[in-house]
Amino acid sequence: MASAPAFSVQIAQPSNIKVAVVPASVTLRVDTKQQRLAASVTGSSNTAVTWAVNDIVGGSGIIGTIDAKGMYTPPEKSLIRPR
């Protein structure tokens, strides 16, 4: 049985700005409906974040999508095929 794809967060930022994402890591099953992520920015008056999946802002239907509020929706089908 193939394992579910892992989800990870990568943050690019200047050293004086801190970004915390909750949850910091999560593994989702393909049949999971959605996962809410939250970001907290400190060290800047600009607390806006841009959400991306695999470096694609907003994601895609193949890898999953994420909206401006941090709601991630996984793809309907897994890219991993069982052996």
mmCIF file as gemmi writes it, N, C-alpha and C atoms, coordinates in Angstrom:
data_model
loop_
_atom_site.group_PDB
_atom_site.id
_atom_site.type_symbol
_atom_site.label_atom_id
_atom_site.label_alt_id
_atom_site.label_comp_id
_atom_site.label_asym_id
_atom_site.label_entity_id
_atom_site.label_seq_id
_atom_site.pdbx_PDB_ins_code
_atom_site.Cartn_x
_atom_site.Cartn_y
_atom_site.Cartn_z
_atom_site.occupancy
_atom_site.B_iso_or_equiv
_atom_site.pdbx_formal_charge
_atom_site.auth_seq_id
_atom_site.auth_asym_id
_atom_site.pdbx_PDB_model_num
ATOM 1 N N . MET Axp A 1 ? 0.849 -1.179 0 1 0 ? 1 A 1
ATOM 2 C CA . MET Axp A 1 ? 0 0 0 1 0 ? 1 A 1
ATOM 3 C C . MET Axp A 1 ? 0.893 1.24 0 1 0 ? 1 A 1
ATOM 4 N N . ALA Axp A 2 ? 0.613 2.152 -0.879 1 0 ? 2 A 1
ATOM 5 C CA . ALA Axp A 2 ? 1.396 3.388 -0.982 1 0 ? 2 A 1
ATOM 6 C C . ALA Axp A 2 ? 1.014 4.343 0.141 1 0 ? 2 A 1
ATOM 7 N N . SER Axp A 3 ? 2.005 5.063 0.628 1 0 ? 3 A 1
ATOM 8 C CA . SER Axp A 3 ? 1.719 6.035 1.682 1 0 ? 3 A 1
ATOM 9 C C . SER Axp A 3 ? 1.209 7.322 1.065 1 0 ? 3 A 1
ATOM 10 N N . ALA Axp A 4 ? 0.519 8.094 1.862 1 0 ? 4 A 1
ATOM 11 C CA . ALA Axp A 4 ? -0.031 9.368 1.399 1 0 ? 4 A 1
ATOM 12 C C . ALA Axp A 4 ? 1.097 10.36 1.174 1 0 ? 4 A 1
ATOM 13 N N . PRO Axp A 5 ? 0.943 11.272 0.199 1 0 ? 5 A 1
ATOM 14 C CA . PRO Axp A 5 ? 1.966 12.292 -0.004 1 0 ? 5 A 1
ATOM 15 C C . PRO Axp A 5 ? 2.098 13.171 1.235 1 0 ? 5 A 1
ATOM 16 N N . ALA Axp A 6 ? 3.309 13.594 1.526 1 0 ? 6 A 1
ATOM 17 C CA . ALA Axp A 6 ? 3.551 14.45 2.692 1 0 ? 6 A 1
ATOM 18 C C . ALA Axp A 6 ? 3.359 15.91 2.312 1 0 ? 6 A 1
ATOM 19 N N . PHE Axp A 7 ? 3.042 16.706 3.272 1 0 ? 7 A 1
ATOM 20 C CA . PHE Axp A 7 ? 2.846 18.142 3.098 1 0 ? 7 A 1
ATOM 21 C C . PHE Axp A 7 ? 3.953 18.833 3.873 1 0 ? 7 A 1
ATOM 22 N N . SER Axp A 8 ? 4.579 19.821 3.28 1 0 ? 8 A 1
ATOM 23 C CA . SER Axp A 8 ? 5.605 20.553 4.003 1 0 ? 8 A 1
ATOM 24 C C . SER Axp A 8 ? 5.463 22.042 3.734 1 0 ? 8 A 1
ATOM 25 N N . VAL Axp A 9 ? 6.038 22.837 4.605 1 0 ? 9 A 1
ATOM 26 C CA . VAL Axp A 9 ? 5.98 24.293 4.5 1 0 ? 9 A 1
ATOM 27 C C . VAL Axp A 9 ? 7.396 24.818 4.352 1 0 ? 9 A 1
ATOM 28 N N . GLN Axp A 10 ? 7.613 25.681 3.373 1 0 ? 10 A 1
ATOM 29 C CA . GLN Axp A 10 ? 8.901 26.327 3.205 1 0 ? 10 A 1
ATOM 30 C C . GLN Axp A 10 ? 8.668 27.825 3.251 1 0 ? 10 A 1
ATOM 31 N N . ILE Axp A 11 ? 9.5 28.52 4.025 1 0 ? 11 A 1
ATOM 32 C CA . ILE Axp A 11 ? 9.32 29.951 4.213 1 0 ? 11 A 1
ATOM 33 C C . ILE Axp A 11 ? 10.604 30.663 3.814 1 0 ? 11 A 1
ATOM 34 N N . ALA Axp A 12 ? 10.489 31.609 2.868 1 0 ? 12 A 1
ATOM 35 C CA . ALA Axp A 12 ? 11.621 32.445 2.473 1 0 ? 12 A 1
ATOM 36 C C . ALA Axp A 12 ? 11.384 33.834 3.053 1 0 ? 12 A 1
ATOM 37 N N . GLN Axp A 13 ? 12.325 34.317 3.865 1 0 ? 13 A 1
ATOM 38 C CA . GLN Axp A 13 ? 12.095 35.585 4.562 1 0 ? 13 A 1
ATOM 39 C C . GLN Axp A 13 ? 13.408 36.204 5.025 1 0 ? 13 A 1
ATOM 40 N N . PRO Axp A 14 ? 13.444 37.522 5.19 1 0 ? 14 A 1
ATOM 41 C CA . PRO Axp A 14 ? 14.604 38.144 5.832 1 0 ? 14 A 1
ATOM 42 C C . PRO Axp A 14 ? 14.701 37.664 7.281 1 0 ? 14 A 1
ATOM 43 N N . SER Axp A 15 ? 15.921 37.681 7.857 1 0 ? 15 A 1
ATOM 44 C CA . SER Axp A 15 ? 16.134 37.108 9.187 1 0 ? 15 A 1
ATOM 45 C C . SER Axp A 15 ? 15.399 37.831 10.31 1 0 ? 15 A 1
ATOM 46 N N . ASN Axp A 16 ? 15.072 39.122 10.148 1 0 ? 16 A 1
ATOM 47 C CA . ASN Axp A 16 ? 14.393 39.841 11.224 1 0 ? 16 A 1
ATOM 48 C C . ASN Axp A 16 ? 12.876 39.642 11.201 1 0 ? 16 A 1
ATOM 49 N N . ILE Axp A 17 ? 12.361 39.037 10.164 1 0 ? 17 A 1
ATOM 50 C CA . ILE Axp A 17 ? 10.927 38.768 10.069 1 0 ? 17 A 1
ATOM 51 C C . ILE Axp A 17 ? 10.71 37.294 10.371 1 0 ? 17 A 1
ATOM 52 N N . LYS Axp A 18 ? 9.778 37.014 11.255 1 0 ? 18 A 1
ATOM 53 C CA . LYS Axp A 18 ? 9.48 35.637 11.644 1 0 ? 18 A 1
ATOM 54 C C . LYS Axp A 18 ? 8.076 35.272 11.182 1 0 ? 18 A 1
ATOM 55 N N . VAL Axp A 19 ? 7.969 34.084 10.62 1 0 ? 19 A 1
ATOM 56 C CA . VAL Axp A 19 ? 6.675 33.567 10.185 1 0 ? 19 A 1
ATOM 57 C C . VAL Axp A 19 ? 6.472 32.202 10.822 1 0 ? 19 A 1
ATOM 58 N N . ALA Axp A 20 ? 5.368 32.044 11.504 1 0 ? 20 A 1
ATOM 59 C CA . ALA Axp A 20 ? 5.015 30.753 12.095 1 0 ? 20 A 1
ATOM 60 C C . ALA Axp A 20 ? 3.78 30.235 11.378 1 0 ? 20 A 1
ATOM 61 N N . VAL Axp A 21 ? 3.827 28.986 10.955 1 0 ? 21 A 1
ATOM 62 C CA . VAL Axp A 21 ? 2.699 28.354 10.273 1 0 ? 21 A 1
ATOM 63 C C . VAL Axp A 21 ? 2.198 27.218 11.139 1 0 ? 21 A 1
ATOM 64 N N . VAL Axp A 22 ? 0.883 27.169 11.32 1 0 ? 22 A 1
ATOM 65 C CA . VAL Axp A 22 ? 0.249 26.132 12.134 1 0 ? 22 A 1
ATOM 66 C C . VAL Axp A 22 ? -0.798 25.426 11.284 1 0 ? 22 A 1
ATOM 67 N N . PRO Axp A 23 ? -0.755 24.1 11.184 1 0 ? 23 A 1
ATOM 68 C CA . PRO Axp A 23 ? 0.297 23.237 11.681 1 0 ? 23 A 1
ATOM 69 C C . PRO Axp A 23 ? 1.553 23.38 10.83 1 0 ? 23 A 1
ATOM 70 N N . ALA Axp A 24 ? 2.723 23.173 11.436 1 0 ? 24 A 1
ATOM 71 C CA . ALA Axp A 24 ? 3.996 23.302 10.719 1 0 ? 24 A 1
ATOM 72 C C . ALA Axp A 24 ? 4.191 22.154 9.736 1 0 ? 24 A 1
ATOM 73 N N . SER Axp A 25 ? 3.589 21.021 10.015 1 0 ? 25 A 1
ATOM 74 C CA . SER Axp A 25 ? 3.689 19.859 9.136 1 0 ? 25 A 1
ATOM 75 C C . SER Axp A 25 ? 2.438 19.01 9.315 1 0 ? 25 A 1
ATOM 76 N N . VAL Axp A 26 ? 1.974 18.462 8.223 1 0 ? 26 A 1
ATOM 77 C CA . VAL Axp A 26 ? 0.801 17.589 8.287 1 0 ? 26 A 1
ATOM 78 C C . VAL Axp A 26 ? 0.845 16.634 7.101 1 0 ? 26 A 1
ATOM 79 N N . THR Axp A 27 ? 0.4 15.41 7.315 1 0 ? 27 A 1
ATOM 80 C CA . THR Axp A 27 ? 0.262 14.439 6.233 1 0 ? 27 A 1
ATOM 81 C C . THR Axp A 27 ? -1.221 14.224 6.019 1 0 ? 27 A 1
ATOM 82 N N . LEU Axp A 28 ? -1.656 14.393 4.783 1 0 ? 28 A 1
ATOM 83 C CA . LEU Axp A 28 ? -3.073 14.277 4.477 1 0 ? 28 A 1
ATOM 84 C C . LEU Axp A 28 ? -3.339 13.059 3.603 1 0 ? 28 A 1
ATOM 85 N N . ARG Axp A 29 ? -4.439 12.408 3.849 1 0 ? 29 A 1
ATOM 86 C CA . ARG Axp A 29 ? -4.896 11.341 2.965 1 0 ? 29 A 1
ATOM 87 C C . ARG Axp A 29 ? -5.566 11.995 1.761 1 0 ? 29 A 1
ATOM 88 N N . VAL Axp A 30 ? -5.556 11.313 0.648 1 0 ? 30 A 1
ATOM 89 C CA . VAL Axp A 30 ? -6.165 11.863 -0.561 1 0 ? 30 A 1
ATOM 90 C C . VAL Axp A 30 ? -7.638 12.155 -0.345 1 0 ? 30 A 1
ATOM 91 N N . ASP Axp A 31 ? -8.309 11.347 0.467 1 0 ? 31 A 1
ATOM 92 C CA . ASP Axp A 31 ? -9.739 11.558 0.682 1 0 ? 31 A 1
ATOM 93 C C . ASP Axp A 31 ? -10.044 12.619 1.739 1 0 ? 31 A 1
ATOM 94 N N . THR Axp A 32 ? -8.999 13.29 2.265 1 0 ? 32 A 1
ATOM 95 C CA . THR Axp A 32 ? -9.21 14.399 3.196 1 0 ? 32 A 1
ATOM 96 C C . THR Axp A 32 ? -9.854 15.542 2.439 1 0 ? 32 A 1
ATOM 97 N N . LYS Axp A 33 ? -10.852 16.152 3.006 1 0 ? 33 A 1
ATOM 98 C CA . LYS Axp A 33 ? -11.557 17.232 2.313 1 0 ? 33 A 1
ATOM 99 C C . LYS Axp A 33 ? -10.745 18.52 2.258 1 0 ? 33 A 1
ATOM 100 N N . GLN Axp A 34 ? -10.263 19.009 3.404 1 0 ? 34 A 1
ATOM 101 C CA . GLN Axp A 34 ? -9.513 20.256 3.448 1 0 ? 34 A 1
ATOM 102 C C . GLN Axp A 34 ? -8.681 20.312 4.721 1 0 ? 34 A 1
ATOM 103 N N . GLN Axp A 35 ? -7.681 21.189 4.713 1 0 ? 35 A 1
ATOM 104 C CA . GLN Axp A 35 ? -6.866 21.437 5.898 1 0 ? 35 A 1
ATOM 105 C C . GLN Axp A 35 ? -6.622 22.932 5.999 1 0 ? 35 A 1
ATOM 106 N N . ARG Axp A 36 ? -7.002 23.513 7.119 1 0 ? 36 A 1
ATOM 107 C CA . ARG Axp A 36 ? -6.782 24.951 7.354 1 0 ? 36 A 1
ATOM 108 C C . ARG Axp A 36 ? -5.37 25.155 7.874 1 0 ? 36 A 1
ATOM 109 N N . LEU Axp A 37 ? -4.651 26.109 7.283 1 0 ? 37 A 1
ATOM 110 C CA . LEU Axp A 37 ? -3.333 26.52 7.757 1 0 ? 37 A 1
ATOM 111 C C . LEU Axp A 37 ? -3.445 27.966 8.196 1 0 ? 37 A 1
ATOM 112 N N . ALA Axp A 38 ? -2.668 28.325 9.193 1 0 ? 38 A 1
ATOM 113 C CA . ALA Axp A 38 ? -2.664 29.707 9.669 1 0 ? 38 A 1
ATOM 114 C C . ALA Axp A 38 ? -1.227 30.185 9.756 1 0 ? 38 A 1
ATOM 115 N N . ALA Axp A 39 ? -1.003 31.44 9.388 1 0 ? 39 A 1
ATOM 116 C CA . ALA Axp A 39 ? 0.332 32.032 9.46 1 0 ? 39 A 1
ATOM 117 C C . ALA Axp A 39 ? 0.296 33.251 10.365 1 0 ? 39 A 1
ATOM 118 N N . SER Axp A 40 ? 1.347 33.385 11.172 1 0 ? 40 A 1
ATOM 119 C CA . SER Axp A 40 ? 1.506 34.536 12.048 1 0 ? 40 A 1
ATOM 120 C C . SER Axp A 40 ? 2.838 35.186 11.71 1 0 ? 40 A 1
ATOM 121 N N . VAL Axp A 41 ? 2.811 36.485 11.36 1 0 ? 41 A 1
ATOM 122 C CA . VAL Axp A 41 ? 4.011 37.214 10.962 1 0 ? 41 A 1
ATOM 123 C C . VAL Axp A 41 ? 4.365 38.224 12.047 1 0 ? 41 A 1
ATOM 124 N N . THR Axp A 42 ? 5.634 38.221 12.48 1 0 ? 42 A 1
ATOM 125 C CA . THR Axp A 42 ? 6.123 39.213 13.435 1 0 ? 42 A 1
ATOM 126 C C . THR Axp A 42 ? 7.39 39.851 12.866 1 0 ? 42 A 1
ATOM 127 N N . GLY Axp A 43 ? 7.696 41.057 13.323 1 0 ? 43 A 1
ATOM 128 C CA . GLY Axp A 43 ? 8.894 41.752 12.881 1 0 ? 43 A 1
ATOM 129 C C . GLY Axp A 43 ? 8.678 42.62 11.656 1 0 ? 43 A 1
ATOM 130 N N . SER Axp A 44 ? 7.418 42.793 11.259 1 0 ? 44 A 1
ATOM 131 C CA . SER Axp A 44 ? 7.097 43.62 10.102 1 0 ? 44 A 1
ATOM 132 C C . SER Axp A 44 ? 5.689 44.171 10.272 1 0 ? 44 A 1
ATOM 133 N N . SER Axp A 45 ? 5.474 45.352 9.744 1 0 ? 45 A 1
ATOM 134 C CA . SER Axp A 45 ? 4.114 45.895 9.767 1 0 ? 45 A 1
ATOM 135 C C . SER Axp A 45 ? 3.257 45.235 8.689 1 0 ? 45 A 1
ATOM 136 N N . ASN Axp A 46 ? 3.886 44.602 7.714 1 0 ? 46 A 1
ATOM 137 C CA . ASN Axp A 46 ? 3.172 43.875 6.671 1 0 ? 46 A 1
ATOM 138 C C . ASN Axp A 46 ? 3.032 42.43 7.116 1 0 ? 46 A 1
ATOM 139 N N . THR Axp A 47 ? 1.837 42.042 7.516 1 0 ? 47 A 1
ATOM 140 C CA . THR Axp A 47 ? 1.612 40.68 8.006 1 0 ? 47 A 1
ATOM 141 C C . THR Axp A 47 ? 0.947 39.788 6.961 1 0 ? 47 A 1
ATOM 142 N N . ALA Axp A 48 ? 0.899 40.253 5.718 1 0 ? 48 A 1
ATOM 143 C CA . ALA Axp A 48 ? 0.277 39.465 4.642 1 0 ? 48 A 1
ATOM 144 C C . ALA Axp A 48 ? 1.165 38.287 4.27 1 0 ? 48 A 1
ATOM 145 N N . VAL Axp A 49 ? 0.552 37.18 3.923 1 0 ? 49 A 1
ATOM 146 C CA . VAL Axp A 49 ? 1.272 36.021 3.415 1 0 ? 49 A 1
ATOM 147 C C . VAL Axp A 49 ? 0.673 35.631 2.068 1 0 ? 49 A 1
ATOM 148 N N . THR Axp A 50 ? 1.48 35.031 1.24 1 0 ? 50 A 1
ATOM 149 C CA . THR Axp A 50 ? 1.014 34.48 -0.031 1 0 ? 50 A 1
ATOM 150 C C . THR Axp A 50 ? 1.183 32.976 0.055 1 0 ? 50 A 1
ATOM 151 N N . TRP Axp A 51 ? 0.101 32.252 -0.102 1 0 ? 51 A 1
ATOM 152 C CA . TRP Axp A 51 ? 0.124 30.802 0.009 1 0 ? 51 A 1
ATOM 153 C C . TRP Axp A 51 ? 0.422 30.189 -1.351 1 0 ? 51 A 1
ATOM 154 N N . ALA Axp A 52 ? 1.281 29.172 -1.361 1 0 ? 52 A 1
ATOM 155 C CA . ALA Axp A 52 ? 1.633 28.464 -2.589 1 0 ? 52 A 1
ATOM 156 C C . ALA Axp A 52 ? 1.772 26.979 -2.28 1 0 ? 52 A 1
ATOM 157 N N . VAL Axp A 53 ? 1.574 26.154 -3.29 1 0 ? 53 A 1
ATOM 158 C CA . VAL Axp A 53 ? 1.781 24.716 -3.183 1 0 ? 53 A 1
ATOM 159 C C . VAL Axp A 53 ? 2.845 24.356 -4.216 1 0 ? 53 A 1
ATOM 160 N N . ASN Axp A 54 ? 3.952 23.78 -3.758 1 0 ? 54 A 1
ATOM 161 C CA . ASN Axp A 54 ? 5.075 23.451 -4.646 1 0 ? 54 A 1
ATOM 162 C C . ASN Axp A 54 ? 5.478 24.645 -5.5 1 0 ? 54 A 1
ATOM 163 N N . ASP Axp A 55 ? 5.573 25.808 -4.88 1 0 ? 55 A 1
ATOM 164 C CA . ASP Axp A 55 ? 5.986 27.061 -5.524 1 0 ? 55 A 1
ATOM 165 C C . ASP Axp A 55 ? 4.986 27.595 -6.551 1 0 ? 55 A 1
ATOM 166 N N . ILE Axp A 56 ? 3.767 27.088 -6.549 1 0 ? 56 A 1
ATOM 167 C CA . ILE Axp A 56 ? 2.714 27.601 -7.43 1 0 ? 56 A 1
ATOM 168 C C . ILE Axp A 56 ? 1.71 28.35 -6.552 1 0 ? 56 A 1
ATOM 169 N N . VAL Axp A 57 ? 1.657 29.666 -6.706 1 0 ? 57 A 1
ATOM 170 C CA . VAL Axp A 57 ? 0.731 30.466 -5.899 1 0 ? 57 A 1
ATOM 171 C C . VAL Axp A 57 ? -0.686 29.958 -6.136 1 0 ? 57 A 1
ATOM 172 N N . GLY Axp A 58 ? -1.356 29.595 -5.057 1 0 ? 58 A 1
ATOM 173 C CA . GLY Axp A 58 ? -2.713 29.07 -5.146 1 0 ? 58 A 1
ATOM 174 C C . GLY Axp A 58 ? -2.79 27.594 -5.459 1 0 ? 58 A 1
ATOM 175 N N . GLY Axp A 59 ? -1.66 26.989 -5.882 1 0 ? 59 A 1
ATOM 176 C CA . GLY Axp A 59 ? -1.634 25.561 -6.203 1 0 ? 59 A 1
ATOM 177 C C . GLY Axp A 59 ? -2.257 25.25 -7.538 1 0 ? 59 A 1
ATOM 178 N N . SER Axp A 60 ? -2.623 23.977 -7.711 1 0 ? 60 A 1
ATOM 179 C CA . SER Axp A 60 ? -3.27 23.528 -8.947 1 0 ? 60 A 1
ATOM 180 C C . SER Axp A 60 ? -4.122 22.308 -8.645 1 0 ? 60 A 1
ATOM 181 N N . GLY Axp A 61 ? -4.935 21.913 -9.601 1 0 ? 61 A 1
ATOM 182 C CA . GLY Axp A 61 ? -5.787 20.75 -9.416 1 0 ? 61 A 1
ATOM 183 C C . GLY Axp A 61 ? -5.017 19.447 -9.278 1 0 ? 61 A 1
ATOM 184 N N . ILE Axp A 62 ? -3.779 19.432 -9.754 1 0 ? 62 A 1
ATOM 185 C CA . ILE Axp A 62 ? -2.969 18.214 -9.699 1 0 ? 62 A 1
ATOM 186 C C . ILE Axp A 62 ? -2.304 18.043 -8.337 1 0 ? 62 A 1
ATOM 187 N N . ILE Axp A 63 ? -1.812 19.13 -7.754 1 0 ? 63 A 1
ATOM 188 C CA . ILE Axp A 63 ? -1.084 19.043 -6.484 1 0 ? 63 A 1
ATOM 189 C C . ILE Axp A 63 ? -1.878 19.54 -5.29 1 0 ? 63 A 1
ATOM 190 N N . GLY Axp A 64 ? -3.051 20.07 -5.541 1 0 ? 64 A 1
ATOM 191 C CA . GLY Axp A 64 ? -3.875 20.638 -4.488 1 0 ? 64 A 1
ATOM 192 C C . GLY Axp A 64 ? -3.851 22.153 -4.566 1 0 ? 64 A 1
ATOM 193 N N . THR Axp A 65 ? -4.886 22.756 -4.034 1 0 ? 65 A 1
ATOM 194 C CA . THR Axp A 65 ? -5 24.211 -4.077 1 0 ? 65 A 1
ATOM 195 C C . THR Axp A 65 ? -5.02 24.771 -2.667 1 0 ? 65 A 1
ATOM 196 N N . ILE Axp A 66 ? -4.648 26.046 -2.565 1 0 ? 66 A 1
ATOM 197 C CA . ILE Axp A 66 ? -4.717 26.74 -1.286 1 0 ? 66 A 1
ATOM 198 C C . ILE Axp A 66 ? -5.215 28.15 -1.55 1 0 ? 66 A 1
ATOM 199 N N . ASP Axp A 67 ? -6.199 28.574 -0.769 1 0 ? 67 A 1
ATOM 200 C CA . ASP Axp A 67 ? -6.762 29.903 -0.998 1 0 ? 67 A 1
ATOM 201 C C . ASP Axp A 67 ? -6.031 30.961 -0.178 1 0 ? 67 A 1
ATOM 202 N N . ALA Axp A 68 ? -6.418 32.198 -0.356 1 0 ? 68 A 1
ATOM 203 C CA . ALA Axp A 68 ? -5.758 33.327 0.307 1 0 ? 68 A 1
ATOM 204 C C . ALA Axp A 68 ? -5.873 33.271 1.83 1 0 ? 68 A 1
ATOM 205 N N . LYS Axp A 69 ? -6.823 32.507 2.346 1 0 ? 69 A 1
ATOM 206 C CA . LYS Axp A 69 ? -7.004 32.381 3.797 1 0 ? 69 A 1
ATOM 207 C C . LYS Axp A 69 ? -6.303 31.152 4.373 1 0 ? 69 A 1
ATOM 208 N N . GLY Axp A 70 ? -5.571 30.409 3.532 1 0 ? 70 A 1
ATOM 209 C CA . GLY Axp A 70 ? -4.828 29.252 4.021 1 0 ? 70 A 1
ATOM 210 C C . GLY Axp A 70 ? -5.592 27.948 4.035 1 0 ? 70 A 1
ATOM 211 N N . MET Axp A 71 ? -6.701 27.863 3.308 1 0 ? 71 A 1
ATOM 212 C CA . MET Axp A 71 ? -7.445 26.605 3.253 1 0 ? 71 A 1
ATOM 213 C C . MET Axp A 71 ? -6.895 25.757 2.104 1 0 ? 71 A 1
ATOM 214 N N . TYR Axp A 72 ? -6.256 24.635 2.465 1 0 ? 72 A 1
ATOM 215 C CA . TYR Axp A 72 ? -5.676 23.726 1.478 1 0 ? 72 A 1
ATOM 216 C C . TYR Axp A 72 ? -6.695 22.658 1.136 1 0 ? 72 A 1
ATOM 217 N N . THR Axp A 73 ? -6.87 22.407 -0.168 1 0 ? 73 A 1
ATOM 218 C CA . THR Axp A 73 ? -7.745 21.345 -0.66 1 0 ? 73 A 1
ATOM 219 C C . THR Axp A 73 ? -6.886 20.394 -1.482 1 0 ? 73 A 1
ATOM 220 N N . PRO Axp A 74 ? -6.75 19.149 -1.037 1 0 ? 74 A 1
ATOM 221 C CA . PRO Axp A 74 ? -5.912 18.206 -1.776 1 0 ? 74 A 1
ATOM 222 C C . PRO Axp A 74 ? -6.547 17.825 -3.111 1 0 ? 74 A 1
ATOM 223 N N . PRO Axp A 75 ? -5.741 17.263 -4.017 1 0 ? 75 A 1
ATOM 224 C CA . PRO Axp A 75 ? -6.301 16.822 -5.296 1 0 ? 75 A 1
ATOM 225 C C . PRO Axp A 75 ? -7.283 15.679 -5.078 1 0 ? 75 A 1
ATOM 226 N N . GLU Axp A 76 ? -8.164 15.495 -6.038 1 0 ? 76 A 1
ATOM 227 C CA . GLU Axp A 76 ? -9.15 14.424 -5.91 1 0 ? 76 A 1
ATOM 228 C C . GLU Axp A 76 ? -8.518 13.05 -6.025 1 0 ? 76 A 1
ATOM 229 N N . LYS Axp A 77 ? -7.432 12.941 -6.796 1 0 ? 77 A 1
ATOM 230 C CA . LYS Axp A 77 ? -6.76 11.655 -6.978 1 0 ? 77 A 1
ATOM 231 C C . LYS Axp A 77 ? -5.295 11.786 -6.624 1 0 ? 77 A 1
ATOM 232 N N . SER Axp A 78 ? -4.744 10.727 -6.053 1 0 ? 78 A 1
ATOM 233 C CA . SER Axp A 78 ? -3.334 10.708 -5.692 1 0 ? 78 A 1
ATOM 234 C C . SER Axp A 78 ? -2.473 10.534 -6.938 1 0 ? 78 A 1
ATOM 235 N N . LEU Axp A 79 ? -1.305 11.159 -6.913 1 0 ? 79 A 1
ATOM 236 C CA . LEU Axp A 79 ? -0.331 10.951 -7.995 1 0 ? 79 A 1
ATOM 237 C C . LEU Axp A 79 ? 0.476 9.69 -7.769 1 0 ? 79 A 1
ATOM 238 N N . ILE Axp A 80 ? 0.357 9.108 -6.561 1 0 ? 80 A 1
ATOM 239 C CA . ILE Axp A 80 ? 1.073 7.884 -6.226 1 0 ? 80 A 1
ATOM 240 C C . ILE Axp A 80 ? 0.183 6.7 -6.57 1 0 ? 80 A 1
ATOM 241 N N . ARG Axp A 81 ? 0.711 5.82 -7.379 1 0 ? 81 A 1
ATOM 242 C CA . ARG Axp A 81 ? -0.05 4.625 -7.76 1 0 ? 81 A 1
ATOM 243 C C . ARG Axp A 81 ? 0.383 3.46 -6.882 1 0 ? 81 A 1
ATOM 244 N N . PRO Axp A 82 ? -0.589 2.685 -6.366 1 0 ? 82 A 1
ATOM 245 C CA . PRO Axp A 82 ? -0.228 1.513 -5.56 1 0 ? 82 A 1
ATOM 246 C C . PRO Axp A 82 ? 0.543 0.51 -6.42 1 0 ? 82 A 1
ATOM 247 N N . ARG Axp A 83 ? 1.426 -0.235 -5.796 1 0 ? 83 A 1
ATOM 248 C CA . ARG Axp A 83 ? 2.207 -1.244 -6.526 1 0 ? 83 A 1
ATOM 249 C C . ARG Axp A 83 ? 1.447 -2.532 -6.64 1 0 ? 83 A 1
